[in-house]
Amino acid sequence: MIQAFNKDPEARKDYGFDWSAWLDTDTITTSTWTLPDGITSYAESNTTTGATIWLSGGTSGTDYLVTNQITTTGGRIEQRSLKIQVREQ
């Protein structure tokens, strides 16, 4: 199930995933975010168990699917997505 979050078009907010339960004892080596046109990333970061993206912009009334793909030290690759619902607040 994809989590959905509301965001005002003028807001600059962070979103992310805690991968620790899925990772077990493995750790994140790389994290990549994929965004559709119309919403902007102004920062990204990750730890050994989590990944975060900071988003700005977006058009009110539009939903954006943002996807995070990680690669682990054990060679596993996985991805998760979240839906950003841009609405005037």
Buried (B, 14 or more C-beta within 10 A) or exposed (E): EEEEEEBEBEEEEEBBBEBBEBBEEBBBEEBEBEBEEEBEBEEBEBBEBBBBBBBBBBEEEBBBEBBBBBBBEEEEEBEBEBEBBBEEE
